[in-house]
Amino acid sequence: MTEHPENQPSPDAPQSQEIRHASIGALVPAHVARGIFTTGAVVLQGQHEFIVDFLLRMQQPHQVAARIVMPPVVVGQFIAALQDNLRKYEDRFGPIQLPVIPNQGQQVRQSAEELYDTLKINEDVQSGAYANTVIIGHSPTEFSFDFITSFFPRSGVSARVFMATVNARRLLDSLQHSYQQFQQRLKNPPAPPEAPPHDPYQRPSGDWPPGL
């Protein structure tokens, strides 16, 4: 058999390969293992990602207890998984009863700026925890969310969040609303900005003279 060295990959040439590994058995760091209890969530759209801020609003100051950053495709998967978990919950434990809040219709809806003016965000939460996988569990009264980074060679839990079942239902509503807005934005992208008029005397960008 004749070998053709020219067809063999050079050891110095850049190489890439697709890695597939399971998120089951993800590493749980000690500072994440105990998890964080939260009382609600706010879903925000960034330019290229979604931010889910889990809030703790039981005592002053109200605070962002955990911030999760996810790409849009993962948010779509998260919505489907949460819908499935809520359906299984109701099949086993019955319908989720939302509490009736007196005079709810008279409450003034806060803007995002007004809300975040009242929230404390610690430095260790400010930049958030990235996740490209979510594992959901539930008990008769709470839901748990393990947000995972599925990176080779080992997946890891970047954040663990708990919330009451009724608030998991509200989280689903917020995710669906924000994701629908995102999809609508994709269908109707904003027009690109107009190019500024050409200035023949404008200095070229980059090094000048060229090569320096």
C-alpha positions in Angstrom: 0.0 0.0 0.0 1.4 3.3 -1.0 1.4 6.1 1.5 1.1 9.8 0.6 2.9 11.9 3.2 1.4 15.0 1.7 -2.1 13.8 2.8 -1.1 13.2 6.4 -1.9 15.9 8.9 1.1 17.9 10.1 1.6 17.7 13.9 2.0 21.4 13.9 -1.2 22.1 12.0 -4.3 23.4 13.9 -6.8 20.6 14.6 -10.4 20.6 15.8 -12.8 17.9 16.8 -16.4 17.7 18.1 -16.6 16.5 21.7 -19.9 15.0 23.1 -20.2 14.3 26.8 -23.1 14.0 29.3 -24.1 16.6 31.9 -25.1 13.8 34.3 -22.6 13.7 37.1 -21.5 17.3 36.7 -19.1 18.5 39.3 -20.7 20.6 42.0 -18.3 23.0 43.7 -18.6 23.4 47.4 -19.7 27.0 47.3 -22.6 26.0 44.9 -23.7 22.8 46.5 -26.0 24.3 49.2 -27.9 26.4 46.6 -29.7 29.7 46.9 -33.4 30.2 47.8 -35.1 32.9 45.8 -38.6 34.4 45.8 -38.9 35.5 42.2 -37.1 36.2 39.0 -36.6 38.9 36.3 -35.8 37.9 32.7 -33.8 40.4 30.7 -32.7 40.3 27.0 -29.1 41.3 26.2 -27.8 41.8 22.7 -26.7 38.1 22.3 -27.9 36.4 25.5 -30.7 36.2 28.1 -30.1 37.1 31.7 -32.3 35.6 34.5 -31.9 37.5 37.8 -33.3 35.4 40.7 -34.4 37.7 43.4 -34.7 37.5 47.2 -37.3 40.0 48.3 -38.2 39.0 51.9 -36.1 41.5 53.9 -34.6 44.9 53.1 -32.5 45.4 51.1 -34.1 43.3 48.3 -31.3 41.7 46.3 -30.3 39.8 43.2 -29.4 36.4 44.8 -28.2 34.8 41.5 -27.7 35.9 38.0 -27.7 33.4 35.2 -26.5 34.1 31.6 -27.8 31.8 28.8 -27.7 31.8 25.0 -31.1 32.0 23.3 -31.2 28.4 22.2 -30.7 27.2 25.8 -33.6 29.5 26.9 -35.9 27.8 24.4 -34.8 24.4 25.8 -35.2 25.7 29.3 -38.8 26.7 28.6 -39.7 23.3 27.1 -38.1 21.5 30.1 -39.9 23.7 32.7 -43.2 23.2 30.9 -42.7 19.5 31.0 -41.7 19.5 34.7 -44.7 21.7 35.7 -47.0 19.4 33.8 -45.6 16.3 35.6 -45.9 18.2 38.9 -49.6 18.9 38.3 -50.3 15.4 37.2 -48.9 14.2 40.6 -49.8 16.9 43.0 -52.7 18.7 41.4 -53.1 22.2 39.9 -50.8 25.0 41.1 -52.8 27.6 42.9 -51.6 31.2 42.4 -52.2 33.3 45.5 -54.7 36.1 45.3 -53.1 39.5 46.0 -55.5 42.2 47.2 -55.7 45.3 45.0 -53.3 43.8 42.5 -54.9 45.6 39.7 -54.2 49.0 41.4 -50.5 48.4 41.6 -48.3 50.5 39.4 -46.0 48.4 37.2 -42.3 49.3 37.8 -39.9 49.9 35.0 -36.7 48.0 34.9 -34.7 51.0 36.0 -37.1 51.6 39.0 -36.9 48.0 40.0 -33.1 47.8 39.9 -32.8 51.0 41.9 -34.3 49.1 44.8 -32.1 45.9 44.4 -28.7 45.2 45.8 -26.3 43.3 43.5 -23.2 42.0 45.2 -19.9 42.0 43.3 -19.8 38.2 43.1 -23.2 38.2 41.4 -22.7 41.2 39.1 -21.2 39.3 36.1 -23.4 36.3 36.5 -22.9 32.6 36.0 -23.0 31.1 32.5 -25.1 28.0 31.7 -25.7 26.0 28.6 -27.6 23.2 30.3 -30.3 23.2 33.0 -31.4 20.3 35.1 -34.8 20.8 36.8 -36.2 18.9 39.8 -39.1 19.4 42.2 -40.6 18.4 45.5 -44.2 18.9 46.6 -43.5 22.5 47.5 -40.3 23.7 45.7 -38.5 23.5 42.3 -34.7 23.2 42.0 -32.6 24.4 39.1 -29.0 23.3 38.4 -27.5 25.6 35.9 -24.6 23.7 34.2 -21.6 24.5 32.0 -21.2 21.5 29.7 -17.6 22.0 28.8 -15.0 19.3 28.1 -13.6 17.4 29.9 -16.1 17.7 32.7 -19.4 19.5 33.2 -19.9 21.7 36.2 -22.8 23.2 38.1 -22.3 27.0 38.0 -25.4 27.8 40.1 -28.0 26.0 42.1 -31.3 27.8 42.7 -34.4 26.9 44.6 -37.8 28.6 44.5 -41.4 27.9 45.5 -43.6 26.0 43.0 -45.9 29.0 42.5 -42.9 31.1 41.6 -41.6 28.5 39.1 -44.9 28.9 37.3 -44.4 32.7 37.2 -40.8 32.1 36.0 -42.2 30.1 33.1 -44.6 33.0 32.2 -41.7 35.5 32.3 -39.4 33.3 30.2 -42.1 32.7 27.6 -43.0 36.4 27.3 -39.4 37.5 26.9 -38.6 34.7 24.4 -41.6 35.6 22.3 -40.3 39.2 22.2 -36.9 37.9 21.2 -38.4 35.8 18.3 -40.4 38.8 17.2 -37.3 40.9 17.1 -35.6 38.3 14.9 -38.5 38.5 12.4 -38.4 42.3 12.3 -34.7 43.3 12.8 -33.9 47.0 13.1 -32.7 48.7 9.9 -28.9 49.1 9.8 -27.6 52.6 10.4 -26.9 54.8 7.4 -23.3 55.0 6.4 -21.8 58.5 7.1 -20.9 60.5 4.0 -17.4 59.7 2.6 -14.7 62.2 3.6 -11.9 62.1 1.0 -9.6 63.8 3.6 -10.4 61.4 6.4 -7.3 59.6 7.7 -7.5 55.8 7.1 -7.9 53.6 10.1 -5.0 51.5 11.4 -1.3 52.1 11.4 0.0 55.1 9.4 2.2 55.0 7.5 1.2 51.4 6.6 3.5 48.8 8.0 4.4 50.6 11.2 
